[in-house]
Amino acid sequence: NNSQEKAAHDRMVELVEKMLGAKKSLAEAQTDKDKTFFERYCDSLDGQIDALVYDLYELNADERNIIEGD
């Protein structure tokens, strides 16, 4: 119902779809250069997804650090 929640949902779906595509590309990568690229891309997407989840649950920096093991 909330437009802000819908935007967050849509962004999460977009990032997860990108992650699925990136993981497939990583599995199919032939060169070390391509593997490195897709590994870094997956890491970036993972960080973006984590940030959205943290925002969704309104976690503060200390709580985020606990989850990330820092």
Helices and strands as residue ranges (DSSP letters): H 3-28, H 32-56, H 61-68
